[in-house]
Amino acid sequence: MSLLCLLPTQAVLAQSDSTAPSLPYNYDFTEYVDWLDALIREKKIPGAALAIVSREGIMHLQTWGVRNINETFPVTTDSIFRIASMSKTFAGAAATLLVDEEGQSWDTPLRELFPSLKIGNKRSSQDITLLHVASHSTGLMPHSYSNLLDDGVAYDRIKNRFEEIPTVCAPGECYGYQNVVFSMIADVVEETTGESYEKYIEEHIFKPLGMESASIGYEPYINNPESTHPHRLVRGSWRTTTTNPAYYTTAPASGINASLFDMSMWLRANLGAFPEVFGADFLAQLHEPVIPTPYGNYFNRWSGLEKAYYGIGWRVFDFKGLRVIHHGGGVRGYRSEMAFSPEANIGMVLMFNAESNAANEVIPEFFGHLLEAN
């Protein structure tokens, strides 16, 4: 356990020997942290956790509030959050590992791996590949069967309905965000390696990166005494809410639980801090744009956003001339955002144990602050 995890509800500065490259960026985040602190207090967010990192180390850690609005246990860097759709970034890395190390191919149609599985209601959907799934470019109707997850239906009970999903374009021709279909990455991992998806992630990502408290699944979440509780606004006041276990059955899409310290290691890995785990060629493949994403989401409305794409489990933006890699997450009672720039050697992650749209502006505010010296 890191010594940083012994310092609850405080800011922690751990500057490396070369925190800021000699580039025209503003690496003094004091004003940004003050802005965020005011936002969290204004919205009365029950609990929050922030990390700012560089390739060389952790630049800033800070936590706010409590794990449960009905108790007094503070959020610390050890506290566990559901990271929701930020789980997709780990699935993208797993898919890339399959291609780089396990002999899998981005271009093999999934029907060759699963001959009895039919996807989509048109013939063209039978050409869907691992690349299409990992980049949300399957051509299937967006958010297919997320409504069933909302109703508590588990992934294994939904799979036999994949052939009913409307095909809206040929694979690779349009973007359509998925949770259920994206989770076929777990099936490919298990078919290729003979290991469970959970074990593969733990052995190939969590352990090599020192993500000691990260886990996958509902049981590890509810049984961990460090887990935060989910919160929703009810008649203007925050209240604890329930957890829908069905979303955990789509582990690649939304199944990971992690602490702030875990996520700081994940960001640093994606910045290239651990080449023995993720080399430069691997990261370039992971972060390469695959499909343009259309206007319509909160991030497409950020002032300064020039172009938006989806890569392999990551969103890829051009923001005020800077390439930014991003993913957000939202599930009942939680919101989270993380982003980084390899060029500027900086990244941040913010997690709320509250379902609040206050998270919507934290990324453009962060990078706007970074670029204000330009």
C-alpha positions in Angstrom: 0.0 0.0 0.0 1.3 3.4 -0.9 2.0 5.8 1.9 -0.1 8.3 0.0 -3.1 6.2 0.9 -2.6 7.0 4.6 -3.5 10.7 4.2 -7.3 11.0 4.0 -9.2 14.0 2.7 -6.1 16.1 2.1 -4.2 17.3 -0.9 -1.0 15.4 -1.6 1.8 16.8 -3.7 4.4 14.4 -5.0 6.4 16.3 -7.7 8.9 14.3 -9.8 12.3 15.5 -10.7 10.9 16.7 -14.1 7.2 17.3 -13.5 6.8 19.7 -16.5 8.5 19.3 -19.8 10.0 22.5 -21.3 6.8 23.2 -23.3 4.5 26.3 -23.2 2.0 24.8 -20.8 0.7 25.9 -17.4 1.5 23.2 -14.9 0.4 25.2 -11.8 -3.0 23.7 -11.1 -3.7 25.7 -8.0 -6.5 27.7 -9.6 -8.0 24.6 -11.2 -8.1 22.8 -7.9 -9.7 25.8 -6.2 -12.3 26.0 -9.0 -13.0 22.3 -8.6 -13.2 22.6 -4.8 -15.8 25.4 -5.1 -17.8 23.3 -7.6 -17.9 20.2 -5.3 -18.9 22.4 -2.4 -21.5 24.2 -4.4 -23.1 20.9 -5.6 -22.6 19.4 -2.1 -21.2 16.2 -3.7 -21.0 13.5 -1.0 -17.6 12.3 -2.0 -14.9 13.0 -4.6 -11.4 12.0 -5.5 -8.9 13.8 -7.9 -5.5 12.8 -9.2 -3.3 14.8 -11.5 -0.3 12.8 -12.8 2.6 13.0 -15.2 4.6 10.2 -16.8 7.2 10.5 -13.9 4.8 10.5 -11.0 1.8 11.8 -9.1 1.6 15.6 -9.1 -1.5 16.0 -7.0 -4.0 13.9 -5.1 -7.0 15.2 -3.2 -10.2 13.8 -1.8 -13.4 15.3 -0.5 -16.3 14.2 1.6 -17.5 10.9 2.9 -18.0 7.4 1.5 -21.6 7.3 2.6 -23.7 10.4 3.3 -25.2 8.7 6.4 -21.8 8.0 8.0 -18.6 9.9 8.8 -16.0 7.7 7.1 -14.0 10.0 4.8 -13.1 9.4 1.2 -9.4 8.6 1.0 -7.1 7.6 -1.8 -7.9 4.0 -0.8 -11.7 4.4 -1.2 -13.2 2.3 -3.9 -15.4 3.8 -6.7 -17.3 2.2 -9.5 -15.6 3.6 -12.6 -18.5 2.6 -14.9 -17.7 3.1 -18.6 -14.1 4.0 -17.8 -13.9 0.2 -17.6 -13.9 0.3 -21.4 -10.4 1.6 -21.5 -9.2 -1.6 -19.7 -11.1 -3.7 -22.2 -9.5 -1.9 -25.1 -6.1 -2.6 -23.6 -7.1 -6.3 -23.2 -8.2 -6.5 -26.8 -4.9 -4.9 -27.9 -2.9 -7.4 -25.8 -4.8 -10.2 -27.5 -3.6 -8.9 -30.9 -0.1 -8.2 -29.8 0.6 -11.2 -27.6 -2.0 -13.9 -28.2 -2.1 -14.2 -32.0 -5.6 -12.7 -32.3 -6.4 -10.4 -35.3 -8.3 -7.1 -35.4 -9.7 -8.2 -38.7 -11.1 -11.7 -38.0 -14.9 -11.7 -38.2 -16.4 -12.7 -34.8 -18.5 -15.3 -36.6 -15.2 -17.3 -37.2 -14.6 -17.4 -33.4 -18.3 -18.0 -32.5 -19.9 -19.8 -35.5 -23.3 -20.2 -33.8 -23.5 -16.5 -32.9 -25.5 -14.2 -35.1 -25.3 -10.4 -34.7 -27.5 -7.8 -36.3 -30.5 -8.1 -38.6 -28.6 -7.6 -41.9 -26.0 -9.7 -43.6 -23.3 -7.0 -43.4 -23.2 -7.4 -39.6 -21.8 -10.9 -39.9 -18.5 -9.1 -40.9 -18.2 -7.5 -37.5 -14.6 -7.8 -36.1 -12.9 -7.3 -32.8 -11.7 -3.9 -34.0 -15.3 -2.9 -34.7 -16.5 -4.0 -31.3 -13.6 -2.2 -29.5 -14.1 1.0 -31.4 -17.9 1.1 -31.3 -18.0 0.9 -35.1 -20.1 -2.3 -35.5 -22.8 -0.5 -37.4 -25.4 -1.7 -35.0 -28.1 0.6 -33.4 -26.4 2.6 -30.6 -26.9 1.5 -27.0 -28.5 -1.8 -28.1 -30.1 -3.6 -25.1 -28.8 -1.1 -22.5 -32.5 -0.9 -21.6 -32.4 -4.5 -20.6 -29.4 -3.9 -18.4 -31.4 -1.1 -16.8 -34.2 -3.6 -16.1 -31.7 -5.9 -14.4 -31.3 -8.5 -17.2 -27.8 -10.1 -17.2 -25.5 -10.2 -20.3 -25.8 -14.0 -20.7 -29.5 -13.7 -21.0 -29.2 -11.0 -23.7 -26.7 -12.6 -26.0 -29.2 -14.9 -27.7 -31.0 -11.8 -28.9 -28.1 -10.2 -30.7 -29.5 -11.2 -34.1 -32.5 -8.9 -33.5 -30.3 -5.8 -33.2 -31.0 -3.4 -36.1 -28.1 -2.9 -38.4 -27.9 0.8 -39.3 -24.7 0.7 -41.5 -22.0 -1.6 -42.6 -19.3 -2.4 -40.0 -16.6 0.3 -39.9 -18.8 3.0 -41.6 -20.5 4.7 -38.6 -20.1 5.1 -34.9 -22.6 3.7 -32.4 -21.8 3.5 -28.7 -22.5 0.1 -27.0 -22.4 -1.5 -23.6 -23.8 -5.0 -24.2 -22.2 -5.6 -27.6 -18.9 -4.0 -26.5 -18.8 -6.7 -23.8 -18.1 -9.4 -26.4 -14.5 -8.5 -25.7 -14.7 -10.7 -22.7 -15.9 -13.6 -24.9 -13.0 -13.1 -27.2 -10.5 -13.0 -24.3 -11.9 -16.2 -22.9 -12.1 -18.0 -26.3 -8.6 -16.9 -27.2 -6.8 -17.5 -23.9 -8.9 -20.0 -22.0 -8.9 -17.6 -19.0 -11.8 -15.7 -17.5 -11.9 -12.0 -18.5 -11.5 -11.1 -14.8 -8.3 -13.2 -14.4 -6.9 -11.9 -17.6 -7.3 -8.3 -16.6 -5.9 -9.0 -13.1 -2.9 -10.9 -14.4 -2.0 -8.7 -17.4 -3.0 -5.2 -16.2 -3.8 -4.8 -12.5 -0.9 -6.8 -11.0 1.8 -5.5 -13.4 0.8 -1.9 -12.7 0.5 -2.3 -9.0 -3.3 -1.6 -8.9 -3.6 -3.5 -5.7 -7.2 -2.7 -4.8 -8.7 -2.7 -8.3 -11.3 -5.5 -8.9 -14.0 -6.6 -11.3 -17.5 -7.5 -10.4 -20.4 -7.0 -8.0 -19.2 -9.2 -5.1 -15.8 -7.5 -4.8 -17.5 -4.2 -4.7 -20.1 -4.9 -2.0 -17.7 -6.9 0.1 -14.9 -4.3 0.2 -15.1 -2.2 3.4 -13.4 0.6 1.5 -16.2 0.9 -1.1 -18.0 4.1 -1.4 -21.8 4.2 -1.6 -23.8 5.5 -4.7 -25.8 8.6 -4.3 -28.7 10.3 -6.1 -30.5 13.6 -5.7 -33.9 13.1 -4.1 -36.0 16.3 -3.8 -32.9 18.4 -3.7 -30.9 16.3 -1.2 -28.4 13.5 -1.7 -29.5 10.0 -0.7 -27.9 6.7 -1.0 -29.3 4.5 -3.8 -29.2 0.9 -4.9 -26.8 -0.9 -7.2 -27.9 -2.7 -10.4 -25.8 -5.9 -10.6 -26.7 -6.4 -14.3 -24.2 -3.8 -15.3 -21.5 -5.8 -13.7 -22.3 -8.7 -16.0 -21.0 -6.5 -18.9 -17.6 -6.4 -17.3 -15.7 -4.9 -20.2 -18.2 -2.0 -20.4 -18.8 -1.2 -16.8 -17.4 -3.8 -14.4 -14.3 -2.3 -12.7 -14.0 -1.0 -9.2 -10.9 1.1 -8.3 -9.3 3.5 -5.9 -7.9 6.9 -6.8 -4.4 5.5 -6.4 -5.2 2.7 -8.8 -6.5 5.1 -11.4 -3.4 7.3 -11.0 -1.3 4.2 -12.0 -3.6 3.5 -14.9 -3.2 7.0 -16.3 0.6 7.0 -15.9 0.7 3.7 -17.7 -1.2 5.2 -20.6 1.2 8.1 -20.6 4.1 5.7 -21.1 5.4 5.4 -17.6 5.8 1.6 -17.6 7.1 0.6 -21.0 7.8 -2.9 -19.7 4.0 -3.3 -19.4 2.7 -1.1 -22.2 5.3 -0.1 -24.8 5.2 2.9 -27.1 3.9 0.9 -30.1 1.2 -0.7 -28.0 0.0 2.7 -26.7 0.1 4.3 -30.2 -2.2 1.5 -31.4 -4.5 1.8 -28.4 -4.9 5.6 -28.7 -5.1 5.9 -32.5 -8.4 7.3 -33.8 -10.6 4.7 -35.5 -14.0 6.3 -36.2 -15.3 9.9 -36.0 -17.9 10.5 -33.4 -20.8 12.8 -34.3 -22.2 15.8 -32.4 -24.7 15.0 -29.7 -22.8 14.1 -26.4 -21.8 16.5 -23.7 -18.1 16.4 -24.7 -19.0 17.4 -28.3 -20.2 20.7 -26.8 -17.0 21.6 -25.1 -15.7 25.0 -26.2 -12.4 24.4 -28.0 -13.2 20.9 -29.2 -12.2 20.6 -32.8 -12.5 16.9 -33.7 -13.7 13.8 -31.8 -13.1 10.2 -32.5 -13.3 6.8 -30.8 -10.1 4.7 -30.7 -9.7 1.3 -28.9 -11.6 1.7 -25.7 -10.7 5.4 -25.6 -12.2 8.7 -26.9 -9.7 10.8 -28.9 -10.1 14.5 -29.1 -8.4 17.5 -30.8 -8.9 20.2 -28.2 -7.5 23.7 -29.0 -4.8 22.1 -31.1 -3.8 19.5 -28.4 -4.5 15.7 -28.8 -6.4 14.5 -25.7 -7.3 11.0 -24.8 -10.5 10.7 -22.7 -13.2 8.6 -21.2 -16.0 9.3 -18.9 -18.2 7.0 -16.8 -21.7 7.1 -15.4 -23.8 4.5 -13.6 -26.4 4.7 -11.0 -25.0 6.8 -8.2 -21.6 7.5 -9.7 -19.9 9.8 -12.2 -16.3 9.9 -13.3 -14.0 11.6 -15.9 -10.4 11.0 -16.9 -8.2 12.4 -19.7 -4.5 12.8 -20.6 -2.2 14.3 -23.2 0.9 12.4 -24.1 2.3 15.5 -25.8 1.9 17.6 -22.6 2.8 14.7 -20.3 -0.2 15.3 -18.1 -3.4 13.5 -17.1 -6.2 13.7 -14.6 -9.0 11.6 -13.2 -11.9 12.7 -11.0 -14.5 10.3 -9.4 -17.7 11.2 -7.7 -19.8 8.8 -5.6 -22.8 10.8 -6.8 -24.8 11.0 -10.0 -24.0 14.6 -10.9 -23.6 16.5 -14.2 -21.0 18.6 -12.3 -18.5 16.3 -13.9 -19.4 17.5 -17.4 -17.0 20.5 -17.4 -14.0 19.2 -15.5 -12.1 18.1 -18.5 -12.3 21.2 -20.7 -11.7 23.3 -17.6 -8.5 21.3 -16.9 -7.1 21.5 -20.4 -8.2 25.1 -20.8 -6.1 25.8 -17.7 -3.2 23.8 -19.1 -3.3 25.8 -22.3 -3.8 29.2 -20.9 -0.1 30.0 -21.3 -0.3 29.5 -25.0 
